Amino acid sequence: MSRLQVLCATMHQTDFSKIAEMNIHSDVIFANQADRTELAEHSFGHYTAKMVTTSTRGVGINRNLLLSYADAEICLMADDDVCYNDDYAETVLAAFDRHPNADIILFNLTSGSSERRIYQNHKRRWLTKWTPNPFGGPRIAFRLSAVRKCNLWFTAMFGGGAPFPSGEDSLFLQDALKRGLKIFCETDVIGSVDVSKSTWFTGFDKKMYLGKGAYYAAVHPRSQALWRLYFALRSHKAATVSFADRLRYMRQGAKLFANYKIGMTLHEEIDHCQ
């Protein structure tokens, strides 16, 4: 069993060129969304790569596929627009060695974009259910045994290719806390991410606020109104809609979540939310 394995969700790959593009220097598994089904393996240096190609759609479903195939002590979630620092593997493993009680450790990534800055954690701390949770999937590393013992998976309702556009990573972390896992926030930077290729982010617009309303309804059903108010205020500088519309769209998003039916997509519902 290897100590570290990158678990990367990707699309329409025909080879293992992502290894070089992402500067991967560890074992890696790719969950490749395409129009075929196959399992391929590839050796590079001292490491092994696997590519599980299926016709499934949705980042949550494909991350769950990665969890099913994972077999390392420590796993690092990834998207295919990440480029790792040369020493990312050593950085991740050293953090887990420093914090033997941590089941999950969150790391920093940079974006290189002034328009879409990624939140940077500047203080080492433990994550709680009351702590703001702006951590995307590629920042999450975990002990596989801990995740499997508490039966922790990604939701299929949020994220790229799902009914609601984002939030699957935050829900994963919230579910981890509810199951008693300990999450530590590190200050180390392990790489950069290309935010120009986002498949879901179109700005702080109607779609964003509908999705946030659904997310708060899922994570904070009792206090969702307060969280909607908090996000409406916090995002005022970037918002392309009025304060009143921000609140209205989030209320509508919560209603869409409450009335969710199989096959519903947010794209189909947006025009009906006036």
N, C-alpha and C positions, 0 to 999 in steps of 0.2 A: 504493500500500500504506500503510495506516495504521500508526502506531507501536504502538498498544495496542488490544487486543480482549479483552473479557470473554467467557469461555466458561462458560455456565451450564446445568447440568442441572436440569430442572424436570418437573412433571407436570400434566396436565389443564388446560393454559392455552388460552384461547379468544381472547386479545387480547395486546397488548403492555403491559399495566398493570404488569408486573413492573419495567419500566424506572423508573417513578416510585417504586414501593415500595422498590426496591433503591438508589435514588439514583444511577443509572448516568449517567455523563458521559463516555462513550467509545463506540466501536463495540462491539457485543455480538452474540453468537450464542446462541440458546437451543436446546437439544436437549429437546424436549417429548414426554414419554411420554404417549400418549393412545390412542384407539381409531380413529385415522384416519391417513392419510398425506398430508402437504402441505408445501409450502415457501412461507413468507410473508416479505415484506420491509416495512420501515417506516423512515421518516426522521424524526429528531427533532433539532432544532438543527442542528449541523454533523455529526451522526453517523448511522450506519446500523445498523439492527437486522435480524437474520434469525432466523426461527423454523423449525426443522426438526422437524416433527411425525411421529412414527412409532409403531408399536405395540410396539416393542421394550421389554423390561423389564430393569432392572439398571443401576445407576449407572455401572459400569465400561464397559459397552457404549455407553451414551449419551455418556460422556466421550470414548470413542474416536470416536464420530460427530462430536463437536465438533472433535476434532483433525483429522479429515478435511476439515472445512469451513473451518477457521481459515486466515486469510491475512494476518495482521499480523506485524510484527516481534517484538513482545512480546505474550504471551498470559497472562491472569490467570484461573485456574480459579475457579469460583464455584458455590455452591449457592443456591437461591432464598430461603433464610432469612437471607441476608446483607444488611445495609444499610451502604453505603459512606460513608466520610467525604467531604466535598465535594472535598477535594484528593487523593483516592486516586490518580488518574491521574498527577498530577504527582509524587507520592511514589514510585510504582512506577518511572516512567521515570527519575527522578533517581537511584534506587538502581542501576539498570542502567548509567547513565552513570558513576557513581562506581566501579563494579566491572566494567570491560569484560571481565574474564576469567571472570566468573560466567555459567554457562549457565542456572542456576535460582536464584531468590532466594525465600526464605521470609519472610513478613511476620507481624506480630502481628494478632490479632483479639481483641476483648473479648466476653464473654457477658452481662454484666449479671446473672448468677445466682450466688448464694453456694453453691448446691448443686452446680452443674456449672461450675466454673471452667475456663477455657481456659488452658493453659500459656502463659506469657509469656516470650519470649526477651529477657533483659536485657543480653546481651553479644553484640556483633557477632563472628561466628566462622564458620569453614568447617565444613560438616557432613561427617562421616566415617561409615564403616560401623559404627563402634563407638560413635557418639554416640547417646544416646536420641533417638527420632524421633517425638515426639508432635504431628506437624504434619498437620492435615487438609487436604483438597483446596483449600478456599477461601483458603489461605495460600500457595499455590504459584503463582509467576509464572515464565515461562521464555521463552527465545529459541526461537522456533518452528523456525528453521533447525537449531539444535543437536539438538532433540528428533527432528526428522525424519531427520537424517543418521545417527543411531544407532538408528533404528527402534524408538523407545520408545513403548509403549502401556500402557493400564491393564488389569489383570487382570479377567476376567469371573467369577472364582471368589469374590471378596471384595467386600463392600460391600452397600448396600441393593439388594434384589431378587436377590442372588446367593446361592449355597449357604451361604456363611459371612458373618456379619453386618457385619464391618468390617475395615479394614486395606488396602484397595485403594490408598489414597494413600501409605501407608508403603511398600508394595511398589513403587509407581511410583518413589519416591525411592531405594529400595535398588537397583532395576534401573538407575536413572540413574547411581548411583555405580559399579556394576559395569561400565557401558559407558564409564566415564571422564569423565562430565560433572562439572563443578565446581558445588557447591551452597553458597550463602552464606546465613547466617541474619542477617536485619536486626532491628533493634529498633523500627522504625516501626510504628505502628498504622494500618491502612487502613480499619477499619470494625468493626462488631459483628455478632454472629450470635445468632439466637433459638434457644436450645437446647431450648426447651419443645416443639418440634415434631419432635423426632427420630423417624425411622421405624424405628430399630433399637435404640436405647439403652433398656434397661429396668432399668438398675442393674447393680451388680457381683454378678450372680447366675449361675445355672447356664449360661444362654445366653452370657453374657459370657465365662466361663472356657472353655467349649467352643470358642468362636470364637478366643480367644487361643491355645489349644493348637494349633489348625489353623494360625493365623498364624505362630507360632514354628516349626512344622514346615516351613512353606513358605520362610521367610526364613533360619532358622538350623538347617538339618537336623542339623548335627553337634553344635551346642552348645545345642540346644533345651531340654534338661533344666535347664541353668543359667538360661536365660532364663525358663522357667516358674517356677523357684524365686524368681528376682528379682521377677517380677510378683506372685507370691503374697504375698511380703513387702511389696512397695511398696503394694499395694492393701488392706492389712489394715484400715485405718480405715473404708473405704467398703464393704467386702465384706459381703454378707448370708448368706454360707455360711462354714463353718469352714475353717481352714487346710488340713486334710487333704482336705476336699472340693474346695477350690480346685485343689490339685495333681492330684487324681483326675480332675476334669472336664477339666483341660488335657491330661492324658494321653489321655483319651478323645477329645478334640478332635483331637489329633495322629493318633490311630488312624483317625478319620473322614476326615481329609485323606488319609492313606495309602491308604484303601480307597474313595476317592471314585469315584462312577459318575455318568455323565450323567443328569440329572434328579433327583439327590439334593438334598434341602433340609435345612438344619439343623433347621428347625421339625419336620419329620417324624421326625428322629432323636433329638431331645432326650429324649422319654419313654422311649426304649430304653436310655438311658445311666443305669444305676442304680449 
